[in-house]
Amino acid sequence: MLVLRSSPASPFGRKVKIVMQELDLSDRIQIVMADTTNPNDTLRQQNPLGKIPALILEDGFVLYDSRVIIEYLDHLAGGDRVIPTDPARRYRVLGLQALADGIADAALLQVYEGRWRDEAQQSETWKAHQRGKVERGLAAAETWPLDDSAHVGTIALACALGYLDLRFGGDWRDGHPKLKAFLDRFAARVPAFETTRVKA
């Protein structure tokens, strides 16, 4: 059996979990909690970067990060399921995934600044720099021609928006009506979005 090392709040781990369910692979993958802050967690032997998610294959080889894991899962499910093979769609979908992952990454860096540094050491300049990435990313996503299919781009975007809801109280919603409508539709169409939700 494959083993996914992750944690409930990770937007990147959530992205993989939604893909697992969309591809009907959940019964082939065991989810094992990982603590990225614990030096004794075996995660650091499985992924030398100490990051999640990480997917341990049956032969012991470990895949990371979420984009590589999802490409592997799509292949395992026969291909062309959540990552289109047609170049006309593929690179737009992958482009949306990159944008969404960048939003999530900048949001995470803001959270880490507050979590890992004493208040007196925190850099408001750094946090503002990351907020700018989120704001520009959301503005770009608001104009993106989003479709209603569950592919890696829309899944990544939903997870990024879900993380902003979790950690920043959904402040993004008022200024981005198209993204709010997109997320409502996505949540209604993709049951895994609710089953992977973490309550604040």
MARMARGU-455575 format. One record per atom (N, C-alpha, C, CB): x, y, z; atom name. Coordinates in steps of 0.2 Angstrom, whole numbers, plus 5000, padded with zeros to 4 digits. Glycine has a CB too. Layout:
BEGIN
R     X     Y     Z   a
R     X     Y     Z  CA
...
//
This chain:
BEGIN
R     X     Y     Z   a
R  5004  4994  5000   N
R  5000  5000  5000  CA
R  5004  5006  5000   C
R  4995  5000  5006  CB
R  5002  5011  4996   N
R  5006  5018  4996  CA
R  5004  5021  5003   C
R  5003  5022  4990  CB
R  5009  5026  5005   N
R  5008  5029  5011  CA
R  5009  5037  5010   C
R  5013  5027  5017  CB
R  5004  5041  5012   N
R  5004  5048  5011  CA
R  5006  5051  5018   C
R  4998  5051  5008  CB
R  5012  5055  5018   N
R  5013  5058  5024  CA
R  5011  5066  5023   C
R  5021  5058  5026  CB
R  5006  5068  5028   N
R  5004  5074  5027  CA
R  5001  5077  5034   C
R  4998  5075  5022  CB
R  4998  5082  5034   N
R  4994  5085  5040  CA
R  4988  5088  5038   C
R  4999  5090  5044  CB
R  4983  5088  5042   N
R  4976  5090  5040  CA
R  4976  5097  5037   C
R  4971  5090  5046  CB
R  4980  5102  5040   N
R  4979  5109  5038  CA
R  4983  5111  5031   C
R  4981  5114  5043  CB
R  4987  5107  5029   N
R  4991  5108  5023  CA
R  4987  5109  5017   C
R  4997  5103  5023  CB
R  4988  5115  5014   N
R  4984  5115  5007  CA
R  4987  5111  5002   C
R  4984  5122  5005  CB
R  4993  5109  5002   N
R  4996  5105  4997  CA
R  4994  5097  4999   C
R  5004  5106  4997  CB
R  4994  5096  5005   N
R  4992  5089  5007  CA
R  4984  5088  5005   C
R  4993  5088  5014  CB
R  4981  5093  5006   N
R  4973  5093  5005  CA
R  4972  5092  4997   C
R  4970  5099  5007  CB
R  4976  5095  4993   N
R  4976  5095  4986  CA
R  4977  5087  4984   C
R  4981  5099  4983  CB
R  4982  5084  4987   N
R  4983  5077  4985  CA
R  4977  5073  4988   C
R  4990  5075  4989  CB
R  4975  5074  4993   N
R  4969  5070  4996  CA
R  4963  5071  4992   C
R  4967  5072  5003  CB
R  4962  5077  4989   N
R  4956  5078  4985  CA
R  4957  5074  4978   C
R  4955  5085  4983  CB
R  4963  5074  4975   N
R  4965  5070  4969  CA
R  4964  5063  4971   C
R  4972  5072  4967  CB
R  4966  5061  4976   N
R  4965  5053  4978  CA
R  4958  5051  4977   C
R  4968  5052  4985  CB
R  4954  5055  4980   N
R  4947  5054  4980  CA
R  4944  5054  4973   C
R  4943  5058  4985  CB
R  4946  5059  4969   N
R  4943  5060  4963  CA
R  4945  5055  4958   C
R  4946  5067  4960  CB
R  4951  5052  4959   N
R  4954  5046  4955  CA
R  4952  5039  4958   C
R  4961  5047  4954  CB
R  4948  5039  4963   N
R  4946  5033  4966  CA
R  4952  5029  4969   C
R  4942  5029  4962  CB
R  4957  5032  4971   N
R  4963  5029  4974  CA
R  4964  5029  4981   C
R  4969  5032  4971  CB
R  4959  5031  4985   N
R  4959  5032  4992  CA
R  4960  5025  4996   C
R  4953  5035  4995  CB
R  4957  5020  4993   N
R  4958  5013  4996  CA
R  4965  5010  4995   C
R  4953  5008  4994  CB
R  4969  5013  4991   N
R  4976  5011  4989  CA
R  4981  5015  4993   C
R  4977  5011  4982  CB
R  4979  5020  4997   N
R  4984  5025  5000  CA
R  4982  5026  5007   C
R  4984  5031  4996  CB
R  4987  5024  5012   N
R  4986  5025  5019  CA
R  4989  5032  5020   C
R  4990  5020  5023  CB
R  4985  5036  5024   N
R  4987  5043  5026  CA
R  4990  5043  5033   C
R  4981  5048  5026  CB
R  4996  5045  5034   N
R  4999  5045  5040  CA
R  5001  5052  5042   C
R  5006  5040  5040  CB
R  4999  5054  5048   N
R  5001  5061  5050  CA
R  5008  5062  5051   C
R  4997  5062  5057  CB
R  5010  5068  5049   N
R  5017  5070  5049  CA
R  5018  5076  5053   C
R  5020  5071  5042  CB
R  5023  5077  5057   N
R  5024  5083  5061  CA
R  5031  5086  5058   C
R  5025  5082  5069  CB
R  5030  5091  5054   N
R  5036  5094  5051  CA
R  5041  5098  5056   C
R  5034  5099  5046  CB
R  5038  5099  5062   N
R  5042  5103  5067  CA
R  5046  5098  5072   C
R  5038  5107  5071  CB
R  5044  5091  5071   N
R  5047  5086  5076  CA
R  5053  5083  5073   C
R  5042  5081  5078  CB
R  5059  5084  5075   N
R  5065  5081  5072  CA
R  5066  5074  5073   C
R  5072  5084  5075  CB
R  5061  5071  5077   N
R  5061  5064  5078  CA
R  5056  5060  5073   C
R  5060  5062  5085  CB
R  5052  5064  5070   N
R  5047  5062  5065  CA
R  5051  5058  5059   C
R  5042  5067  5062  CB
R  5049  5053  5057   N
R  5053  5049  5051  CA
R  5052  5053  5045   C
R  5050  5042  5051  CB
R  5048  5058  5045   N
R  5047  5062  5038  CA
R  5054  5065  5036   C
R  5042  5068  5040  CB
R  5058  5066  5040   N
R  5065  5069  5038  CA
R  5069  5064  5035   C
R  5068  5072  5044  CB
R  5068  5058  5036   N
R  5072  5052  5033  CA
R  5068  5051  5026   C
R  5072  5046  5037  CB
R  5062  5052  5026   N
R  5058  5050  5020  CA
R  5059  5056  5015   C
R  5050  5049  5022  CB
R  5058  5062  5017   N
R  5060  5068  5013  CA
R  5065  5072  5016   C
R  5053  5072  5012  CB
R  5071  5072  5014   N
R  5076  5076  5017  CA
R  5075  5084  5018   C
R  5083  5076  5013  CB
R  5070  5086  5014   N
R  5068  5093  5015  CA
R  5063  5094  5021   C
R  5064  5096  5009  CB
R  5061  5088  5024   N
R  5056  5089  5029  CA
R  5049  5092  5028   C
R  5059  5092  5035  CB
R  5047  5091  5022   N
R  5041  5095  5020  CA
R  5036  5090  5018   C
R  5042  5100  5014  CB
R  5030  5092  5018   N
R  5024  5088  5016  CA
R  5020  5091  5010   C
R  5019  5087  5022  CB
R  5017  5087  5007   N
R  5016  5080  5007  CA
R  5022  5076  5004   C
R  5009  5078  5004  CB
R  5022  5070  5006   N
R  5027  5065  5004  CA
R  5023  5058  5003   C
R  5033  5064  5008  CB
R  5024  5055  4997   N
R  5021  5049  4995  CA
R  5026  5043  4995   C
R  5017  5049  4989  CB
R  5025  5038  5000   N
R  5030  5033  5000  CA
R  5027  5027  4996   C
R  5031  5030  5007  CB
R  5031  5025  4990   N
R  5029  5020  4986  CA
R  5030  5013  4989   C
R  5032  5021  4979  CB
R  5027  5008  4986   N
R  5027  5002  4989  CA
R  5034  4999  4989   C
R  5023  4997  4985  CB
R  5039  5001  4985   N
R  5046  4999  4985  CA
R  5050  5003  4989   C
R  5049  4999  4978  CB
R  5047  5008  4993   N
R  5051  5013  4998  CA
R  5053  5019  4995   C
R  5056  5009  5000  CB
R  5053  5020  4988   N
R  5054  5026  4985  CA
R  5049  5032  4987   C
R  5055  5026  4977  CB
R  5052  5038  4988   N
R  5047  5043  4991  CA
R  5047  5049  4986   C
R  5050  5046  4997  CB
R  5041  5051  4984   N
R  5039  5056  4979  CA
R  5037  5062  4983   C
R  5034  5054  4974  CB
R  5040  5068  4981   N
R  5038  5075  4984  CA
R  5040  5080  4979   C
R  5041  5076  4991  CB
R  5036  5085  4978   N
R  5031  5088  4982  CA
R  5024  5086  4979   C
R  5032  5096  4982  CB
R  5019  5090  4980   N
R  5012  5089  4978  CA
R  5011  5088  4971   C
R  5007  5094  4981  CB
R  5015  5092  4967   N
R  5014  5092  4960  CA
R  5017  5085  4957   C
R  5018  5098  4956  CB
R  5022  5083  4960   N
R  5025  5077  4957  CA
R  5020  5071  4959   C
R  5032  5076  4960  CB
R  5018  5071  4966   N
R  5014  5066  4968  CA
R  5007  5065  4964   C
R  5012  5067  4976  CB
R  5004  5071  4962   N
R  4998  5071  4958  CA
R  4999  5069  4951   C
R  4995  5078  4958  CB
R  5005  5070  4948   N
R  5007  5068  4942  CA
R  5007  5060  4942   C
R  5013  5071  4939  CB
R  5010  5057  4947   N
R  5011  5050  4948  CA
R  5004  5047  4949   C
R  5015  5048  4954  CB
R  5000  5050  4953   N
R  4993  5047  4954  CA
R  4989  5047  4948   C
R  4989  5051  4960  CB
R  4989  5053  4944   N
R  4986  5053  4938  CA
R  4988  5048  4933   C
R  4987  5060  4934  CB
R  4994  5046  4933   N
R  4997  5041  4929  CA
R  4994  5034  4931   C
R  5005  5041  4929  CB
R  4994  5033  4938   N
R  4992  5027  4941  CA
R  4985  5026  4939   C
R  4993  5027  4949  CB
R  4981  5031  4939   N
R  4974  5030  4937  CA
R  4972  5030  4930   C
R  4970  5036  4940  CB
R  4978  5030  4925   N
R  4977  5029  4918  CA
R  4978  5035  4914   C
R  4970  5027  4917  CB
R  4980  5041  4918   N
R  4982  5047  4914  CA
R  4976  5051  4911   C
R  4986  5045  4908  CB
R  4977  5057  4910   N
R  4972  5062  4907  CA
R  4966  5062  4911   C
R  4970  5059  4900  CB
R  4967  5062  4918   N
R  4961  5062  4923  CA
R  4961  5069  4926   C
R  4961  5057  4928  CB
R  4966  5071  4930   N
R  4966  5077  4933  CA
R  4971  5082  4929   C
R  4967  5077  4940  CB
R  4976  5079  4925   N
R  4981  5083  4921  CA
R  4979  5081  4914   C
R  4988  5081  4924  CB
R  4977  5086  4910   N
R  4975  5084  4903  CA
R  4982  5083  4899   C
R  4972  5090  4900  CB
R  4981  5078  4894   N
R  4987  5077  4890  CA
R  4987  5081  4884   C
R  4986  5070  4888  CB
R  4981  5084  4882   N
R  4980  5088  4876  CA
R  4984  5095  4878   C
R  4973  5090  4874  CB
R  4989  5097  4874   N
R  4993  5103  4876  CA
R  4989  5109  4876   C
R  4998  5104  4871  CB
R  4983  5110  4872   N
R  4979  5115  4872  CA
R  4976  5117  4879   C
R  4974  5115  4867  CB
R  4975  5111  4883   N
R  4972  5112  4890  CA
R  4977  5111  4895   C
R  4966  5107  4891  CB
R  4982  5107  4894   N
R  4987  5105  4899  CA
R  4990  5111  4902   C
R  4992  5100  4896  CB
R  4993  5115  4898   N
R  4997  5120  4901  CA
R  4993  5126  4904   C
R  5002  5123  4895  CB
R  4987  5127  4902   N
R  4983  5131  4905  CA
R  4981  5129  4912   C
R  4976  5133  4901  CB
R  4980  5122  4913   N
R  4978  5119  4919  CA
R  4984  5119  4924   C
R  4976  5112  4918  CB
R  4990  5117  4921   N
R  4996  5118  4925  CA
R  4998  5125  4927   C
R  5002  5115  4921  CB
R  4996  5130  4923   N
R  4998  5137  4924  CA
R  4993  5139  4930   C
R  4996  5141  4918  CB
R  4987  5137  4930   N
R  4982  5138  4936  CA
R  4985  5135  4942   C
R  4975  5136  4934  CB
R  4987  5129  4942   N
R  4990  5126  4947  CA
R  4996  5130  4950   C
R  4992  5118  4946  CB
R  5000  5132  4946   N
R  5006  5136  4948  CA
R  5004  5142  4952   C
R  5011  5137  4942  CB
R  4999  5146  4949   N
R  4997  5152  4952  CA
R  4994  5150  4959   C
R  4991  5155  4947  CB
R  4989  5145  4959   N
R  4986  5143  4965  CA
R  4991  5141  4971   C
R  4981  5138  4964  CB
R  4996  5137  4969   N
R  5001  5135  4973  CA
R  5005  5141  4976   C
R  5006  5130  4970  CB
R  5006  5146  4972   N
R  5010  5152  4974  CA
R  5006  5156  4979   C
R  5012  5156  4968  CB
R  5000  5156  4978   N
R  4995  5160  4983  CA
R  4996  5156  4990   C
R  4988  5160  4980  CB
R  4995  5149  4989   N
R  4995  5145  4995  CA
R  5002  5146  4999   C
R  4994  5138  4994  CB
R  5007  5146  4995   N
R  5014  5146  4998  CA
R  5015  5153  5001   C
R  5019  5145  4992  CB
R  5013  5159  4998   N
R  5014  5165  5001  CA
R  5010  5166  5007   C
R  5012  5171  4996  CB
R  5004  5163  5007   N
R  5000  5163  5013  CA
R  5003  5159  5019   C
R  4993  5160  5012  CB
R  5006  5153  5017   N
R  5010  5149  5022  CA
R  5016  5153  5025   C
R  5012  5143  5019  CB
R  5019  5156  5021   N
R  5025  5160  5024  CA
R  5023  5166  5028   C
R  5029  5163  5018  CB
R  5017  5169  5028   N
R  5015  5173  5032  CA
R  5013  5170  5039   C
R  5008  5177  5030  CB
R  5010  5164  5039   N
R  5008  5160  5045  CA
R  5015  5158  5048   C
R  5004  5154  5043  CB
R  5020  5156  5044   N
R  5026  5154  5048  CA
R  5030  5159  5051   C
R  5030  5150  5042  CB
R  5029  5165  5048   N
R  5032  5171  5051  CA
R  5030  5172  5058   C
R  5031  5177  5047  CB
R  5023  5172  5059   N
R  5020  5172  5065  CA
R  5021  5167  5070   C
R  5013  5174  5065  CB
R  5022  5161  5067   N
R  5023  5155  5071  CA
R  5030  5153  5074   C
R  5020  5149  5067  CB
R  5035  5155  5069   N
R  5042  5153  5071  CA
R  5046  5159  5074   C
R  5045  5151  5064  CB
R  5043  5165  5073   N
R  5047  5171  5076  CA
R  5044  5174  5082   C
R  5049  5176  5071  CB
R  5047  5176  5087   N
R  5044  5180  5092  CA
R  5042  5187  5089   C
R  5049  5182  5098  CB
R  5037  5189  5092   N
R  5033  5195  5089  CA
R  5038  5201  5088   C
R  5028  5198  5094  CB
R  5043  5202  5092   N
R  5048  5207  5091  CA
R  5052  5206  5085   C
R  5052  5208  5098  CB
R  5053  5200  5083   N
R  5058  5198  5078  CA
R  5054  5198  5071   C
R  5061  5192  5079  CB
R  5047  5198  5071   N
R  5044  5197  5065  CA
R  5045  5204  5060   C
R  5036  5196  5066  CB
R  5045  5202  5054   N
R  5046  5207  5049  CA
R  5040  5209  5046   C
R  5051  5205  5044  CB
R  5037  5215  5047   N
R  5031  5218  5044  CA
R  5032  5219  5036   C
R  5029  5224  5047  CB
R  5038  5220  5034   N
R  5040  5221  5027  CA
R  5040  5214  5024   C
R  5047  5224  5026  CB
R  5042  5209  5027   N
R  5042  5202  5024  CA
R  5034  5200  5023   C
R  5046  5197  5028  CB
R  5030  5201  5029   N
R  5023  5199  5028  CA
R  5020  5203  5023   C
R  5020  5200  5035  CB
R  5021  5209  5022   N
R  5018  5213  5017  CA
R  5020  5211  5010   C
R  5020  5221  5018  CB
R  5026  5209  5009   N
R  5029  5206  5003  CA
R  5025  5200  5001   C
R  5036  5205  5003  CB
R  5023  5196  5006   N
R  5020  5189  5005  CA
R  5012  5191  5004   C
R  5020  5185  5011  CB
R  5010  5196  5007   N
R  5003  5198  5006  CA
R  5002  5201  4999   C
R  5000  5203  5011  CB
R  5007  5204  4997   N
R  5006  5207  4990  CA
R  5006  5201  4985   C
R  5012  5211  4988  CB
R  5010  5196  4986   N
R  5009  5190  4981  CA
R  5002  5187  4981   C
R  5014  5185  4983  CB
R  4999  5186  4987   N
R  4993  5184  4988  CA
R  4988  5188  4984   C
R  4991  5183  4995  CB
R  4988  5195  4985   N
R  4983  5199  4982  CA
R  4984  5199  4975   C
R  4984  5206  4985  CB
R  4990  5199  4972   N
R  4991  5199  4965  CA
R  4989  5193  4962   C
R  4998  5201  4963  CB
R  4990  5187  4966   N
R  4988  5181  4963  CA
R  4980  5180  4963   C
R  4991  5175  4968  CB
R  4977  5182  4968   N
R  4970  5182  4968  CA
R  4967  5187  4963   C
R  4967  5185  4975  CB
R  4970  5192  4961   N
R  4967  5197  4956  CA
R  4968  5193  4949   C
R  4971  5203  4956  CB
R  4974  5190  4948   N
R  4975  5186  4942  CA
R  4970  5180  4942   C
R  4982  5183  4942  CB
R  4969  5177  4947   N
R  4964  5171  4947  CA
R  4957  5173  4946   C
R  4964  5167  4954  CB
R  4955  5179  4948   N
R  4948  5182  4947  CA
R  4947  5183  4940   C
R  4948  5189  4951  CB
R  4952  5184  4936   N
R  4951  5185  4929  CA
R  4952  5179  4924   C
R  4955  5191  4926  CB
R  4954  5173  4928   N
R  4956  5167  4924  CA
R  4949  5164  4922   C
R  4959  5162  4929  CB
R  4949  5161  4916   N
R  4943  5158  4913  CA
R  4942  5151  4916   C
R  4944  5157  4905  CB
R  4940  5151  4922   N
R  4939  5145  4926  CA
R  4933  5141  4923   C
R  4937  5146  4933  CB
R  4934  5134  4922   N
R  4929  5130  4921  CA
R  4927  5126  4927   C
R  4931  5125  4915  CB
R  4922  5122  4926   N
R  4919  5118  4932  CA
R  4921  5111  4932   C
R  4911  5118  4931  CB
R  4926  5109  4929   N
R  4929  5102  4930  CA
R  4934  5102  4935   C
R  4932  5100  4923  CB
R  4935  5096  4938   N
R  4939  5095  4944  CA
R  4946  5093  4941   C
R  4937  5090  4949  CB
R  4950  5097  4939   N
R  4957  5096  4937  CA
R  4962  5099  4942   C
R  4958  5098  4929  CB
R  4968  5097  4941   N
R  4973  5099  4946  CA
R  4973  5107  4947   C
R  4980  5097  4943  CB
R  4972  5111  4942   N
R  4971  5118  4942  CA
R  4966  5120  4947   C
R  4971  5121  4936  CB
R  4960  5118  4946   N
R  4954  5120  4950  CA
R  4955  5117  4957   C
R  4947  5118  4947  CB
R  4957  5111  4958   N
R  4958  5108  4964  CA
R  4963  5112  4968   C
R  4961  5101  4964  CB
R  4969  5114  4965   N
R  4974  5118  4968  CA
R  4971  5125  4970   C
R  4980  5119  4964  CB
R  4967  5128  4966   N
R  4964  5135  4968  CA
R  4959  5134  4974   C
R  4961  5137  4962  CB
R  4955  5129  4973   N
R  4950  5128  4979  CA
R  4954  5127  4986   C
R  4946  5122  4978  CB
R  4960  5123  4985   N
R  4964  5122  4992  CA
R  4967  5128  4994   C
R  4969  5117  4990  CB
R  4969  5133  4989   N
R  4972  5139  4991  CA
R  4967  5143  4995   C
R  4976  5142  4985  CB
R  4961  5144  4992   N
R  4956  5148  4994  CA
R  4954  5145  5001   C
R  4950  5149  4989  CB
R  4953  5139  5002   N
R  4951  5136  5008  CA
R  4956  5137  5013   C
R  4951  5128  5007  CB
R  4963  5137  5012   N
R  4968  5139  5016  CA
R  4967  5146  5019   C
R  4975  5138  5014  CB
R  4966  5151  5014   N
R  4965  5158  5016  CA
R  4959  5158  5021   C
R  4964  5162  5010  CB
R  4953  5154  5019   N
R  4948  5154  5024  CA
R  4950  5152  5031   C
R  4942  5150  5021  CB
R  4954  5147  5031   N
R  4956  5144  5038  CA
R  4961  5148  5042   C
R  4960  5137  5036  CB
R  4965  5151  5038   N
R  4971  5155  5042  CA
R  4969  5163  5042   C
R  4977  5154  5039  CB
R  4965  5165  5037   N
R  4965  5172  5037  CA
R  4957  5175  5037   C
R  4968  5175  5031  CB
R  4953  5170  5040   N
R  4946  5172  5041  CA
R  4942  5174  5034   C
R  4946  5178  5045  CB
R  4944  5171  5029   N
R  4940  5172  5022  CA
R  4940  5180  5020   C
R  4933  5170  5023  CB
R  4945  5184  5022   N
R  4946  5191  5020  CA
R  4946  5192  5013   C
R  4952  5194  5023  CB
R  4948  5187  5009   N
R  4948  5187  5002  CA
R  4941  5188  4998   C
R  4952  5181  4999  CB
R  4936  5185  5002   N
R  4930  5184  4998  CA
R  4926  5191  4996   C
R  4925  5181  5003  CB
R  4926  5196  5000   N
R  4923  5202  4998  CA
R  4925  5205  4991   C
R  4923  5207  5003  CB
R  4932  5205  4990   N
R  4934  5208  4984  CA
R  4935  5204  4978   C
R  4941  5211  4986  CB
R  4933  5197  4979   N
R  4933  5193  4973  CA
R  4927  5188  4972   C
R  4940  5188  4974  CB
R  4922  5192  4969   N
R  4915  5188  4968  CA
R  4916  5182  4964   C
R  4910  5193  4966  CB
R  4920  5182  4959   N
R  4920  5177  4954  CA
R  4924  5171  4957   C
R  4924  5179  4947  CB
R  4929  5172  4961   N
R  4932  5167  4965  CA
R  4927  5164  4970   C
R  4939  5169  4968  CB
R  4924  5168  4974   N
R  4919  5165  4979  CA
R  4914  5161  4975   C
R  4916  5171  4982  CB
R  4911  5163  4970   N
R  4906  5159  4966  CA
R  4909  5152  4964   C
R  4903  5163  4960  CB
R  4916  5153  4961   N
R  4919  5147  4959  CA
R  4920  5142  4965   C
R  4926  5149  4956  CB
R  4922  5144  4971   N
R  4923  5140  4976  CA
R  4916  5137  4979   C
R  4926  5144  4982  CB
R  4911  5141  4979   N
R  4904  5138  4980  CA
R  4902  5132  4976   C
R  4899  5143  4980  CB
R  4903  5133  4969   N
R  4902  5128  4964  CA
R  4906  5122  4965   C
R  4903  5131  4957  CB
R  4913  5123  4966   N
R  4918  5118  4967  CA
R  4916  5113  4973   C
R  4925  5120  4968  CB
R  4914  5117  4979   N
R  4912  5113  4985  CA
R  4906  5109  4984   C
R  4911  5118  4991  CB
R  4901  5112  4980   N
R  4895  5108  4979  CA
R  4896  5102  4974   C
R  4890  5112  4975  CB
R  4901  5102  4970   N
R  4902  5097  4965  CA
R  4907  5092  4967   C
R  4905  5100  4958  CB
R  4912  5094  4972   N
R  4917  5089  4974  CA
R  4917  5088  4981   C
R  4924  5092  4972  CB
R  4914  5082  4983   N
R  4913  5080  4990  CA
R  4919  5080  4994   C
R  4909  5074  4990  CB
R  4925  5078  4991   N
R  4931  5078  4995  CA
R  4933  5085  4997   C
R  4936  5075  4990  CB
R  4931  5090  4995   N
R  4933  5097  4997  CA
R  4930  5098  5004   C
R  4930  5102  4993  CB
R  4924  5095  5005   N
R  4921  5096  5012  CA
R  4924  5090  5017   C
R  4913  5095  5012  CB
R  4925  5084  5014   N
R  4928  5079  5019  CA
R  4935  5081  5021   C
R  4927  5072  5015  CB
R  4939  5085  5017   N
R  4946  5087  5019  CA
R  4946  5093  5023   C
R  4950  5087  5013  CB
R  4940  5096  5024   N
R  4940  5103  5027  CA
R  4943  5102  5034   C
R  4933  5106  5027  CB
R  4947  5107  5036   N
R  4949  5108  5043  CA
R  4945  5114  5046   C
R  4957  5108  5044  CB
R  4942  5113  5052   N
R  4939  5118  5056  CA
R  4944  5123  5059   C
R  4933  5116  5061  CB
R  4943  5129  5059   N
R  4948  5134  5062  CA
R  4947  5133  5070   C
R  4946  5141  5060  CB
//
